[in-house]
Amino acid sequence: MIKKISVGNTTIENIEPIRNSFKNKNNKFSAKGYILQNKVKIFEVFDKKQGQLFEFISKNNELSKYFPKLILYDDKYIVEEWIDGETLKEINNKNNMIATLSEEIKNVITLMWSLKYDTQVFDYLKYIHDRVNKDYNSDLKHLPLRINHNDLSLDNIMLTSKGLKIIDNEFLGCNNGWVLNFKNSFLEENFEYQNYISMEKLNALWRIRKDWSKIKSEKYNIKKWSLKNLIKKLI
């Protein structure tokens, strides 16, 4: 069992999985632990340049307030402060605050898109094709690079005592995947992307994105069915 891990010259101790395993659904390392008395989250990156992008965000006075504080990073891991609070999904099950908060999230997306960052970080569209074994032949090089989270679902936005915080930043990038931001969130669609990509192409990309969830669900049901039949045989 892993008890500690080092990032650069810093050791993170009392490591525990965030859920049931140290591997998240994307098969990357993800855990919580402590640096001295400070609770942190550590996660494995998809692109070694993600840490530099996170540092860029952390230095922006407006955008940084919506993200966990960056503690440290290297080419393999990012360490950020641990965030406590309720996710918007949990809040949505209790009351109707989401409509009020939607405008603020739209402003966060607009802010991310407005920042100039010339380096491509984490090719998200290629990644979603690779994980469902589909060829990535789309000619989308004309799309501008934009900073984006790539997964702004209700589960990944938390309401804290310090306001909204965007969590689960494993997909953070600067790429052309921003065209899926609104489809990949709880927000009403913004049609700005139609200046860059057809609705037909956008829907095709979204189907690729959804295929992964379908595959995961099918695998889960197969495991569940197999376990059920095993129990029947044992009774």
Legacy VTK file of the C-alpha trace (Angstrom):
# vtk DataFile Version 3.0
C-alpha trace
ASCII
DATASET POLYDATA
POINTS 235 float
0.000 0.000 0.000
1.320 3.434 -0.960
1.901 5.637 2.081
3.836 8.536 0.590
4.987 9.957 -2.718
7.555 12.598 -3.654
7.085 15.383 -6.173
10.331 17.216 -6.738
11.899 17.623 -3.302
8.563 17.547 -1.450
7.078 14.446 0.154
3.319 13.974 0.400
2.456 11.652 3.268
-0.559 9.681 4.500
-1.597 9.045 0.897
-5.105 7.636 0.416
-7.201 6.976 -2.685
-9.882 9.585 -3.302
-12.390 6.873 -4.133
-11.794 3.113 -4.258
-8.481 3.042 -6.055
-5.357 5.081 -6.658
-6.252 4.889 -10.358
-9.077 7.139 -11.545
-11.492 6.335 -14.381
-8.866 7.466 -16.889
-6.323 5.034 -15.418
-4.201 7.831 -13.966
-2.901 8.128 -10.411
-5.071 10.292 -8.161
-4.940 10.594 -4.375
-5.240 12.814 -1.321
-2.571 13.291 1.297
-0.738 15.787 3.466
2.234 18.116 3.193
2.939 18.773 6.856
-0.546 19.642 8.188
-1.962 20.785 4.845
-4.335 18.452 3.012
-3.690 18.251 -0.740
-4.754 16.430 -3.872
-2.155 14.894 -6.165
-2.905 13.683 -9.671
-0.990 12.324 -12.640
-0.940 14.520 -15.749
-1.718 13.629 -19.356
0.762 16.181 -20.689
3.921 17.313 -18.897
3.040 20.902 -19.858
-0.153 20.875 -17.763
1.712 21.997 -14.650
3.041 25.079 -16.439
-0.476 25.910 -17.640
-1.830 25.535 -14.103
0.911 27.893 -12.901
-0.111 30.420 -15.579
-3.731 30.244 -14.355
-2.643 30.590 -10.722
-0.920 33.877 -11.570
-4.046 35.402 -13.105
-5.864 37.419 -10.455
-9.345 36.883 -11.917
-9.183 33.237 -12.984
-7.102 31.863 -10.109
-9.882 32.443 -7.569
-11.972 29.768 -9.287
-9.288 27.079 -9.084
-7.623 25.274 -6.183
-4.311 26.775 -5.131
-1.397 25.202 -6.990
1.102 23.784 -4.493
3.748 22.302 -6.800
4.196 20.248 -9.943
6.688 18.357 -12.059
6.504 16.604 -15.443
4.385 13.783 -13.999
2.231 15.164 -11.167
0.312 18.231 -10.079
-0.337 18.925 -6.397
-3.134 21.333 -5.476
-4.883 22.332 -2.279
-7.713 20.087 -1.132
-11.128 21.699 -1.632
-14.064 21.037 0.699
-17.653 21.934 -0.074
-20.701 20.702 -1.936
-20.674 20.045 -5.660
-23.289 21.765 -7.780
-24.789 18.343 -8.426
-25.369 17.878 -4.696
-26.756 21.390 -4.396
-29.020 20.891 -7.401
-30.638 17.936 -5.662
-31.599 20.238 -2.769
-32.661 23.517 -4.319
-32.691 25.556 -7.498
-29.472 27.592 -7.277
-28.015 26.351 -10.557
-29.688 28.947 -12.768
-28.200 31.699 -10.621
-24.717 30.191 -10.739
-24.788 29.425 -14.481
-23.972 32.992 -15.468
-20.904 32.990 -13.244
-19.663 29.738 -14.808
-20.225 31.177 -18.291
-18.095 34.131 -17.262
-15.352 31.752 -16.097
-15.379 29.980 -19.478
-15.270 33.324 -21.300
-12.347 34.383 -19.124
-10.423 31.176 -19.876
-11.043 31.649 -23.590
-9.873 35.265 -23.463
-6.425 34.529 -22.027
-3.603 34.332 -24.539
-1.553 31.155 -24.163
0.334 30.102 -27.277
1.431 26.593 -26.292
-0.817 23.623 -27.040
-1.354 21.576 -23.899
-3.060 18.146 -23.878
-4.746 17.236 -27.172
-8.149 16.418 -25.686
-9.925 15.633 -28.960
-7.235 13.115 -29.927
-7.460 11.620 -26.443
-11.212 10.953 -26.623
-10.735 9.284 -30.013
-7.883 7.109 -28.755
-9.781 5.832 -25.726
-12.605 4.455 -27.921
-10.147 3.203 -30.564
-11.324 5.616 -33.263
-9.024 7.214 -35.822
-8.571 10.928 -35.311
-8.702 12.179 -38.877
-10.501 15.454 -38.226
-8.850 18.500 -39.751
-9.401 20.951 -36.920
-6.075 22.763 -37.096
-7.923 25.960 -38.015
-9.515 26.068 -34.571
-7.786 28.533 -32.236
-6.163 27.252 -29.070
-8.050 28.172 -25.917
-7.606 27.367 -22.241
-10.383 25.076 -21.070
-11.259 22.560 -18.379
-12.789 20.017 -20.790
-15.234 18.603 -18.214
-17.313 21.325 -16.515
-20.062 19.036 -15.250
-22.024 19.679 -12.057
-19.766 17.135 -10.322
-16.668 19.202 -11.042
-17.747 22.576 -9.681
-17.885 23.056 -5.939
-19.499 25.768 -3.842
-17.184 26.620 -0.959
-16.953 29.271 1.726
-14.728 31.184 -0.724
-17.112 30.891 -3.670
-17.124 28.591 -6.694
-14.140 26.314 -7.234
-13.444 24.167 -10.291
-12.140 20.752 -9.281
-10.970 17.571 -11.035
-8.514 19.446 -13.216
-6.945 16.381 -14.819
-8.237 17.413 -18.275
-7.067 21.017 -18.012
-5.549 22.094 -21.309
-5.023 24.693 -23.982
-6.295 23.092 -27.140
-9.133 22.950 -29.658
-11.322 20.867 -27.338
-13.031 24.067 -26.161
-15.650 23.592 -28.897
-17.176 20.884 -26.668
-17.188 23.020 -23.509
-20.892 23.764 -23.538
-21.982 20.294 -24.652
-19.743 18.836 -21.972
-21.336 20.955 -19.236
-24.715 21.718 -17.685
-24.916 25.097 -19.422
-27.170 26.127 -22.258
-25.288 26.027 -25.528
-23.347 29.027 -26.709
-23.268 29.229 -30.485
-20.002 31.139 -30.842
-18.238 27.963 -31.927
-20.376 27.862 -35.079
-17.992 30.486 -36.447
-15.332 27.748 -36.419
-17.032 24.359 -36.790
-20.245 23.004 -38.305
-22.982 21.605 -36.094
-22.608 18.282 -37.947
-18.923 18.048 -37.059
-19.573 19.194 -33.507
-22.226 16.510 -32.997
-19.857 13.885 -34.432
-17.208 14.873 -31.888
-19.784 14.762 -29.113
-20.779 11.215 -30.098
-17.119 10.205 -29.739
-17.115 11.781 -26.280
-20.299 9.941 -25.264
-19.068 6.578 -26.585
-16.618 6.380 -23.684
-19.431 6.648 -21.118
-21.372 3.976 -22.975
-18.385 1.615 -22.990
-17.794 2.181 -19.260
-21.462 1.526 -18.521
-21.485 -1.677 -20.576
-18.359 -2.958 -18.815
-19.935 -2.190 -15.440
-23.146 -4.031 -16.349
-21.175 -7.043 -17.602
-19.291 -7.217 -14.288
-22.527 -6.807 -12.354
-24.248 -9.525 -14.434
-21.294 -11.910 -13.997
-21.275 -11.372 -10.214
-25.030 -11.930 -10.023
-24.763 -15.221 -11.905
-21.821 -16.326 -9.774
-23.876 -15.733 -6.635
-26.740 -17.759 -8.129
-24.384 -20.680 -8.768
-23.083 -20.537 -5.222
-26.571 -20.556 -3.622
LINES 1 236
235 0 1 2 3 4 5 6 7 8 9 10 11 12 13 14 15 16 17 18 19 20 21 22 23 24 25 26 27 28 29 30 31 32 33 34 35 36 37 38 39 40 41 42 43 44 45 46 47 48 49 50 51 52 53 54 55 56 57 58 59 60 61 62 63 64 65 66 67 68 69 70 71 72 73 74 75 76 77 78 79 80 81 82 83 84 85 86 87 88 89 90 91 92 93 94 95 96 97 98 99 100 101 102 103 104 105 106 107 108 109 110 111 112 113 114 115 116 117 118 119 120 121 122 123 124 125 126 127 128 129 130 131 132 133 134 135 136 137 138 139 140 141 142 143 144 145 146 147 148 149 150 151 152 153 154 155 156 157 158 159 160 161 162 163 164 165 166 167 168 169 170 171 172 173 174 175 176 177 178 179 180 181 182 183 184 185 186 187 188 189 190 191 192 193 194 195 196 197 198 199 200 201 202 203 204 205 206 207 208 209 210 211 212 213 214 215 216 217 218 219 220 221 222 223 224 225 226 227 228 229 230 231 232 233 234
